[in-house]
Amino acid sequence: MLRFIDNDLRRWKEATRRKPLILRGARQVGKTWSLKEFGKTRFETLALVDLERNQALRKLFDGDLKVRRICSDLEVILQQKITPGKTLLFFDEIQACPRAITALRYFYEEMPELHVVAAGSLLEFALEESSFPVGRVQFLNLYPLCFAEYLEAIGNAPAAEAVLGNPAEISPAVHELLREELKRYFFIGGMPAAINAYLEHNSLYDAFEVQKEIAESYRMDFAKYTPKVNRFCLDSVFTSLSQHIGKQIKYARLGEGYSNPTLKKAFDALCLAQVARRVPSVDPSGLPSGATASAKSFKALMLDIGLMRYLSGMPNDSEYGKNDLLAICRGAMAEQFVGQEMLISQKGNLYYWDRQAKSSSAEVDYLAVLDGKIHPVEVKSGAAGSLRSLHLFLASYPACGKALVFSDRPYADLACQKMAFLPLYSAYSVTKCEQRD
C-alpha cells in the first residue's frame, strides 16, 4: 500500500540534522508495515528489534545504555551487521520497553550517523515509566489510509490522481465514479486490514468483520489503561463517541452512571491512545490557532470512519442505499470523513469555530490554515444562502480566507460570496498545507 508518510520518511533519511524518529499512531494503522517497507527499499539492511514479541531483547536495556554496547549485542542476537548509513535500526513496539525509549537520546548523542526509528502504540502510557528524551527525537504520526491512499490500495491509481488534482477539472462522469468509490470508503474505512479483507473477496461484509475484530482488540487494550481509568467507562465512551460526531461533547452524554471526572478521564485516555481525537474550538482572529484552543468547547472524531460505522450500530442496508452522501447517518459520516482527511492534510492541527451567544449561536465545522490564512470549512448539502453560520463567520473575520464548503455537488466557485463549493472527495487535496490558494 502506498502511504503518503513515505515522503516524510524519505525526507527524514536525507536530513542533515536527523534525530531518532518515533512513528506514532493507534494500533493497526500500519506503522510496522510502513517502517519495514522503508527499511527494505531505502537501506541496504533492516535490523528489526520487536520489543513486544521478543522479551529477551528488552534485557539489552537493563544495564547501561551505551549505544555501541547495545549495537554490538544486537549484532550477535540478530546475527547481522549494523552499519551506519547502510542499516535502518527499527525498534518496533517500543512502548513495551520504556528503557529503550530513554536509550534513543543516547543514539542521538553517541551515534547520530546511524538511522534509528521506532514505532509504538499507547506510548503516552509507557512514557510515565521512563525518562523521555526531550529534544533528542523526532516524531511523525500515521493515520488510517485517507481516500486517495485507499484508491491506490484497491488498484485505481488514476482515480487517486484525480482526487489529488484540481476539483474544478473533474468531469461529470468522473465525479460520479468518485462519489461511488467514496461511498464504499465510508463503509470500509482506512484501516489496512479492513481494506485487505475487502480486496480479498470484494466483500464489504468481510471488511465489517475485520472492523469488529479491531474494535474488540481496542477494548482488550483498555485493561492496560487501568488503574487510572475505569475500563467499563472506557467501553461506554468508546461506543458513545461514534454517535456524537459533529456535536459539541458533553461528558454526561457519553455514559450513564459515571461522574463527569470519570468520563473525562476515559475520553482523555482514548485521545492519548489516538483511538479518538479532540477537536477544540478556537478564536480564528489570528495564528497559531492552537494558542486559543478551548478546554471546554470541543468536538470529537473517531480514529477511522469504518470503525465509526461499526460502533454506531447504523443499519448498513438502509444507510448504504442512500444516494446522497450527506444523508448517510444524518451527515455524521461526511463530517467524520472531512475531519479525518484534514487531520492528515493539516498535519494533525484540527480545530473548529463555535460562538455561543444569548441571541444566537453559530458554528463552523472546521478551520483550515492555508498560505497563512484561516479558512472556514463547512460540510453541507444546502445552497449558499442557507449557510448562516458561515456567512456570519466571513462577516466577523474579514481577514480570513475564502470559505470551503464540502458537499455532494461538483465544484462551483462563488467568488462574489467568498466561498467555493467542493466535492467531498477533494477534502485532502484542497486543505493540504502546502497548497497555494
C-alpha positions in Angstrom: 0.0 0.0 0.0 1.3 3.4 -1.0 1.4 5.7 2.0 1.9 9.4 1.9 4.1 9.1 5.0 6.8 7.5 2.7 7.7 11.1 1.6 8.1 12.2 5.2 10.3 9.2 5.9 12.5 9.9 2.9 13.0 13.5 3.9 13.9 12.3 7.4 16.5 9.9 6.0 18.2 12.6 3.9 18.1 15.4 6.6 21.5 16.6 7.8 20.1 17.3 11.4 18.4 14.0 11.7 17.4 12.6 15.1 16.0 9.2 16.0 12.4 9.0 14.7 9.3 7.7 16.6 6.3 6.9 14.4 3.2 7.2 16.5 -0.3 6.2 15.8 -3.1 3.9 17.1 -2.8 0.2 16.8 -3.2 -1.4 13.4 -2.9 1.7 11.3 0.2 0.3 9.5 3.2 1.7 11.4 5.2 -1.6 11.4 4.5 -2.2 7.7 5.4 1.3 6.6 8.8 1.2 8.5 9.6 -2.3 7.3 9.0 -1.2 3.7 11.0 1.9 4.3 13.9 -0.1 5.6 13.7 -2.7 2.7 13.5 -0.1 -0.1 15.7 2.7 1.2 18.5 0.9 3.0 20.9 -2.0 2.3 19.8 -3.8 5.5 17.0 -3.6 8.1 17.7 -4.5 11.7 14.3 -5.2 13.3 14.0 -5.3 17.1 10.5 -6.4 18.1 10.3 -5.5 21.8 6.8 -6.9 22.3 7.2 -10.4 20.9 10.8 -10.9 21.9 11.0 -10.3 25.7 14.7 -11.3 25.8 15.6 -8.3 23.7 14.4 -6.0 26.5 17.2 -7.2 28.7 19.6 -5.3 26.5 18.4 -2.2 28.2 18.6 -3.4 31.8 22.2 -2.2 32.3 24.0 0.8 31.0 22.6 2.5 27.9 25.9 2.8 26.0 24.9 2.8 22.3 27.9 0.9 21.0 27.4 -1.9 23.5 23.7 -2.1 22.6 24.5 -2.3 18.9 27.2 -4.9 19.5 24.8 -7.1 21.4 22.1 -6.7 18.8 24.5 -7.8 16.1 25.1 -11.0 18.0 21.4 -11.6 18.7 20.1 -10.6 15.3 23.1 -12.2 13.5 23.6 -9.3 11.2 25.9 -6.3 10.9 24.6 -2.8 11.9 26.3 -0.3 9.7 25.7 3.5 10.0 24.5 4.9 6.6 23.5 1.4 5.4 21.3 -0.1 8.1 18.0 1.1 9.4 17.7 0.1 13.1 14.0 -0.3 13.8 12.7 -0.7 17.4 9.1 -2.0 17.0 6.5 -1.8 19.8 8.9 0.3 21.8 6.3 1.1 24.4 6.9 -2.5 25.7 10.3 -1.4 26.9 10.4 2.1 28.5 14.2 1.9 28.9 14.5 1.6 25.1 12.6 4.9 24.8 15.2 6.5 27.1 18.0 5.0 25.1 17.0 6.9 22.0 18.6 10.1 23.4 22.0 8.3 23.5 21.7 7.1 19.9 21.3 10.8 19.0 24.3 11.9 21.2 26.7 9.0 20.6 25.9 7.6 17.1 24.0 10.3 15.2 25.1 8.8 11.9 23.0 5.7 12.5 19.4 5.8 11.2 17.2 4.8 14.1 13.4 4.5 14.0 10.8 3.3 16.5 7.1 2.6 16.4 4.7 2.3 19.2 1.1 2.5 20.4 -0.1 3.6 23.8 3.2 5.4 24.0 1.9 8.1 26.4 1.1 5.4 29.0 4.6 3.9 28.7 6.2 7.3 29.0 5.0 7.6 32.6 7.6 4.8 33.4 10.6 6.2 31.5 12.8 9.3 31.1 11.6 10.7 27.8 14.4 12.1 25.6 13.0 15.6 25.1 14.7 17.4 22.2 16.6 14.2 21.2 13.9 12.6 19.0 11.6 13.5 16.1 8.0 12.4 15.7 5.7 11.5 12.8 2.1 10.4 13.1 0.5 7.7 11.0 -3.3 7.7 10.5 -5.6 5.2 8.7 -5.4 5.4 4.9 -7.0 8.5 3.5 -9.3 8.3 0.5 -6.5 8.8 -2.1 -4.4 6.1 -0.4 -7.4 3.8 -0.4 -7.9 4.3 -4.1 -4.2 3.4 -4.7 -4.6 0.4 -2.5 -7.6 -1.0 -4.5 -5.6 -0.6 -7.7 -7.3 2.6 -9.0 -4.3 4.9 -9.4 -6.0 7.2 -12.0 -8.8 7.8 -9.6 -6.3 8.6 -6.8 -4.6 11.1 -9.2 -7.9 12.7 -9.9 -8.8 13.1 -6.2 -5.4 14.7 -5.6 -5.8 17.1 -8.6 -7.9 20.2 -9.2 -11.5 19.5 -8.4 -12.6 22.2 -11.0 -11.2 19.9 -13.7 -13.2 16.8 -12.7 -15.7 15.8 -15.4 -19.3 14.9 -14.5 -18.6 11.2 -15.3 -15.5 11.0 -13.2 -17.3 12.9 -10.4 -20.0 10.2 -10.3 -17.4 7.4 -10.2 -15.5 9.1 -7.4 -18.8 9.5 -5.4 -19.5 5.8 -5.7 -16.0 4.9 -4.6 -16.3 7.4 -1.7 -19.5 5.7 -0.5 -17.6 2.4 -0.4 -14.8 4.1 1.5 -17.3 5.4 4.0 -18.2 1.8 5.0 -14.8 0.1 4.5 -12.7 2.9 6.1 -9.0 3.3 6.1 -7.7 0.6 8.4 -5.3 -1.5 6.3 -6.6 -4.9 7.5 -10.2 -3.9 6.6 -9.1 -2.8 3.1 -7.2 -6.0 2.6 -10.2 -8.1 3.7 -12.4 -6.2 1.2 -10.0 -6.7 -1.6 -9.6 -10.4 -1.0 -13.2 -11.3 -1.9 -14.6 -7.9 -3.0 -16.9 -8.1 0.1 -18.0 -5.3 2.3 -19.0 -7.8 5.0 -15.5 -9.2 5.2 -14.3 -5.6 5.9 -17.1 -5.3 8.5 -15.8 -8.5 10.3 -12.3 -7.0 10.5 -13.7 -3.7 11.9 -15.4 -5.7 14.6 -12.1 -7.5 15.4 -10.2 -4.3 15.5 -12.7 -2.6 17.8 -12.7 -5.7 20.1 -8.9 -5.6 20.2 -9.0 -2.0 21.3 -11.4 -3.0 24.0 -9.0 -5.6 25.2 -6.3 -2.9 25.4 -8.5 -1.0 27.9 -7.1 -3.2 30.6 -3.7 -1.5 30.0 -5.2 1.9 30.8 -6.1 0.9 34.4 -5.9 1.6 37.3 -6.1 5.2 36.4 -9.2 4.8 34.2 -12.3 2.8 34.7 -12.3 0.2 31.8 -16.1 -0.1 31.8 -16.4 3.6 31.5 -13.8 3.5 28.7 -16.0 1.0 26.8 -19.1 3.2 27.2 -17.3 6.3 26.0 -15.7 4.4 23.1 -19.1 3.4 21.8 -20.9 6.6 22.6 -18.4 8.8 20.7 -19.4 7.2 17.4 -22.9 8.7 17.9 -21.6 12.2 18.7 -19.6 13.1 15.6 -20.2 16.7 14.7 -21.7 17.6 18.1 -20.1 19.5 20.9 -19.1 17.0 23.6 -20.8 17.0 26.9 -19.3 14.3 29.2 -22.6 13.4 30.8 -23.9 12.2 27.4 -21.0 9.7 26.9 -22.0 7.3 29.6 -24.8 6.7 32.2 -23.9 6.1 35.8 -20.5 7.7 35.7 -19.4 11.1 37.1 -18.0 13.8 34.7 -14.5 13.4 36.1 -14.6 9.7 35.4 -15.9 10.3 31.9 -13.3 12.9 31.2 -10.5 10.6 32.2 -11.9 7.9 29.9 -12.2 10.4 27.0 -8.7 11.7 27.6 -7.3 8.2 27.7 -8.9 7.4 24.3 -7.4 10.5 22.9 -3.9 9.6 24.2 -4.2 6.2 22.6 -5.3 8.0 19.4 -8.5 6.0 19.2 -10.4 9.3 19.4 -9.4 12.9 18.6 -10.3 16.1 20.4 -11.2 19.0 18.1 -11.2 22.2 20.1 -13.0 25.4 19.4 -10.6 28.4 18.7 -10.6 32.1 18.1 -9.9 32.5 14.4 -8.7 36.1 14.6 -5.1 35.1 14.5 -2.4 32.4 14.3 -1.4 30.0 15.6 -4.9 28.6 16.1 -3.9 26.2 18.9 -2.9 29.2 21.1 -6.6 29.9 21.8 -7.9 26.3 21.9 -10.7 25.9 24.3 -10.6 23.3 27.1 -14.3 23.4 27.5 -15.7 23.6 23.9 -14.7 20.8 21.7 -16.0 18.1 19.4 -14.5 14.7 18.7 -13.6 12.4 15.8 -13.1 8.7 15.8 -9.9 7.2 14.5 -11.5 5.8 11.4 -14.8 6.2 9.6 -15.1 2.4 9.2 -14.8 1.9 12.9 -17.2 4.7 13.5 -19.7 2.8 11.2 -19.3 -0.4 13.3 -19.5 1.3 16.7 -22.5 3.5 15.8 -24.6 0.4 15.0 -26.1 2.0 12.0 -28.3 -0.2 9.7 -25.9 -0.9 6.8 -28.6 -1.8 4.2 -30.7 1.3 4.5 -27.7 3.7 5.0 -25.7 2.3 2.1 -28.8 2.5 -0.1 -28.9 6.3 0.3 -27.7 8.2 -2.8 -26.8 11.5 -1.1 -23.5 11.1 0.8 -24.5 13.9 3.2 -27.6 11.9 4.2 -25.8 8.8 5.4 -26.0 8.7 9.2 -27.6 12.1 9.1 -24.4 13.7 7.8 -22.2 12.5 10.6 -20.2 10.2 8.3 -19.4 13.1 5.9 -18.3 15.3 8.8 -16.1 12.4 10.1 -14.6 11.9 6.6 -13.7 15.6 6.1 -12.2 15.8 9.6 -10.3 12.5 9.1 -8.8 13.8 5.8 -8.0 17.2 7.3 -6.1 15.6 10.2 -3.6 14.4 7.6 -3.7 17.4 5.3 -3.3 19.9 8.2 -0.6 17.8 9.9 -2.6 16.9 13.0 -3.8 20.5 13.7 -7.6 20.4 13.6 -10.0 23.0 15.1 -13.4 24.5 14.6 -15.2 27.7 15.4 -18.1 28.0 17.9 -19.9 31.1 19.1 -22.3 30.8 21.9 -24.3 33.9 22.4 -27.7 34.5 24.1 -29.2 36.0 21.0 -27.9 33.4 18.5 -25.3 30.6 18.4 -23.1 29.8 15.4 -20.7 27.1 14.5 -18.3 26.3 11.6 -17.4 22.7 11.2 -13.6 23.0 10.8 -10.9 25.6 10.2 -8.0 25.1 7.6 -4.8 27.1 7.6 -3.6 27.7 4.0 -0.9 30.1 3.0 -1.0 31.8 6.4 -4.8 32.4 6.3 -7.5 30.7 8.2 -10.3 29.3 6.0 -13.7 28.3 7.4 -14.7 24.8 6.3 -18.3 23.5 6.3 -19.7 20.1 5.4 -23.1 20.9 4.0 -25.7 19.9 1.4 -27.6 23.2 1.4 -27.3 26.1 -1.0 -25.0 29.0 -0.3 -27.9 31.1 1.0 -28.6 28.7 3.9 -25.1 28.8 5.3 -25.9 31.3 8.1 -23.0 30.5 10.4 -20.6 30.6 7.5 -21.8 34.0 6.4 -21.6 35.3 9.9 -18.0 34.0 10.2 -17.0 35.7 7.0 -18.5 39.0 8.2 -17.0 38.7 11.6 -13.5 37.8 10.4 -12.9 39.6 7.0 -9.2 38.9 7.1 -9.8 35.2 6.9 -9.6 33.3 3.6 -12.5 32.2 1.5 -14.9 29.6 2.8 -14.6 26.0 1.7 -17.9 24.1 1.5 -17.7 20.4 1.0 -20.8 18.8 -0.4 -22.1 16.1 -2.7 -22.1 18.5 -5.6 -19.4 19.2 -8.2 -17.1 22.1 -7.9 -18.5 25.6 -8.0 -16.7 28.9 -7.2 -18.8 31.7 -5.7 -16.2 34.4 -5.8 -18.8 37.1 -5.1 -19.7 35.4 -1.8 -16.0 34.5 -1.0 -16.7 30.8 -1.0 -16.3 27.7 -3.1 -18.4 24.5 -3.2 -16.1 21.5 -3.4 -16.8 17.7 -3.7 -16.3 15.8 -0.5 -13.6 13.6 -2.1 -11.4 16.6 -2.5 -11.1 17.4 1.2 -7.5 16.2 1.5 -6.1 18.0 -1.6 -7.9 21.3 -1.1 -6.9 21.6 2.5 -3.3 20.4 2.2 -1.0 22.8 4.0 1.5 23.3 1.1 -1.2 24.1 -1.4 -1.5 27.5 -2.9 -4.8 29.2 -2.8 
